[in-house]
Amino acid sequence: MYGNYLRVTPAELARALADPAWAFEYTNKVWRAEDEVARALTDTEPRPASARRHLGTDKAWHAILFLLDRADLPGPVLFGELPDDEDDDSDPDEYELDWGYGPPACFPPDDVRAAAAALARTSYDDLTANLDPAELTREAIYPNGWDRPEGLDWVRGYYDELPPYFAAAAEAGEAIIFWLD
């Protein structure tokens, strides 16, 4: 399971919430386009997180969520809120069929700003202070293997991209869609 974020305009978020099939196609189109750019830049410095529309957290998403929860930062700081489908007349399985591991979650612009502020004041060193990696193993944090010394360093690389990514989205007044695939 891989964590994915996509920066979108408020209008694109509204359309995504109204038309999940469009959202799925659109996120995949943007994701693939950015992946092609990344492959073309393999011999140069990768684009900074703040310049990307798509940001992946690989399998580190669960460890990041664990660390944020441990620091008393709520899950929506990382994963947004699930769409409210009480008034939705669409097929209830539509999200499940297209997105892999449950429906996408979203951050409206106000939530992006709040998440950006929380991430800006929370360093990775703060999150891992006094952490025994065995805690992650005991809690069955995906993808396991926390007994290896490089495990937490691997997560740092993904976490450290989140604050500038959210800050750039907040500055642009954008929303974010998050999904697991």
N, C-alpha and C positions, 0 to 999 in steps of 0.2 A: 504494500500500500504506500502510495506516494502522495505527499501533500502538495497542493497547487494553489497559487493565488493569481488572480488576474485583475489588474486595475481597469476600471471601466468608468465611463461618464455616468452621471446620474440618469440621463436618458437611456443609456444602454442597460443600466441596472433595472429601470422600470420595464423596459422591453423584455429583459431576461425573466423577470418575475411573471410577466404576463404571458410569455411564450417560451416554456422550458425547452422545446425542440430547437428554437432559434438560439437560445442560450448555449445549448450543448454544441451546436454547429459553430457558433461564433467563437466560443472559448477554444475549441479544437483548432480552428483556423488561425487564430492569433498565436496560440501555443506552438503550432507547427512552423509558422513563419519565424517566430523568435528562435526556435530550435535550429532552423536553417541558418540564420544569422550567426548563432553561436558556433555552429560547426564551421562556418566560413572564417571565423576569427580564431581558430585553434592555435595559430602561430603568434597571435598577439595577446595582449592583456584582455581578459574578458570584460564585457561591459559591466559597469557597477550596477548594483541592485536598484539604485535610484533611477537609472535610465531605462529599466526594463518594464514592460507591461506584465509579463508573466514571471513569476518567481516560484521555483520548486524547492521544497524542503526535503526531498527524497524520503527516506524512511525515518528521518529525525523528528518528524512532526509529533509523534507520541511522547518522545523524551522532552521536547520543548513544552508541550502541554503539561507534562508532569512537573517540570521545573517551575513553570508559571503558577500552577496550582499550589505548589509547595511554598511559593513566595506570596501566596494569598492574592494573586492576580487572577481574575475570573477567566474561564475558558474563552468567552467571547472576545477577549483581547487578542486571541490568536485565531479563533475559528469563526467569529461572527455569529449571527443568529440564523436559524433555519427559517425558510420562507413560511409565512402563515398561510396555510392552505384551507382554512375553515370556509372561506368564500370561493374556493377554487372549484370550478366545474370540470376541470381537466381530469384525465385518467390518473388515479392516485398512484399507479405504478410507473408513470412516465419518468419521474426522476430516477427511480430505482433501476429502470431498464437502461437508461443512458449514462448515468454517472458512475456506476461501479459500486462504490461503498456508501450508499445512502445519497440523499439529496445534497445539492450544493448549499452552502451557507453564504450569507451576504453581510457586508458591512456598508450601510449607507454612509454618506460623507461625514455625518456627525460622529458615527462610531469609528470611522477611520481616524478622525482627529483624536478621539479619546484613546484609541489603541496606540497611535503614534506617540502620544504624550507618555503613556504608560511604558512603552518600549524604550523611549528616549531616556527615561530615568532608571531603567533596569538593565544593568550590564550583565553579561554572561557570568562574570566573576561573582557578582552579587547572587545570581541564581544558583551557583554551584558551591557557594561558601558552606563549609561544614557538611558537604554532601559525601556520603559513603556510596560509591557506585553499587554496592550490594543492595542498597535501597531500591534501585531501578530493577534489579533482578528479582527481589522479593515481590515487587509490585507487578511483575511480568510486563514491563514496559517494552513495547515493540521497538526494534527488531531483536532484542536480546543481545547477548554477547557483552554485557557490561563489565565482565571480569577482565577484559582486555584493557590495558592502560590507554590505548588510543581512542577508546569508545567516546569519552566525554569531549575529547579534542575534535572528533568528527562532528559532533552535534554543534560545537561552537561555530564551526564554519557556516552552518545553516542559520543559526540564531543571529549571528552578527550581520547577516544580510537583511533581516526583518526590520530593524529600526530605520535604516535609510530608505528602504522600500516603502514603508508606511508613511514616513515623513514626506517623501516625494508625492505620494498619493494625496496626503492631507493638504499639502501646499497647492496642489492642482485642483482641489475640491472634488476629487474622485471618490468613487465607491470601489469596493473590492468584492470579488466572488471567490470563495474558497471551496475546493472539493478534494476528495480522496479518490485516487484511481489505482 
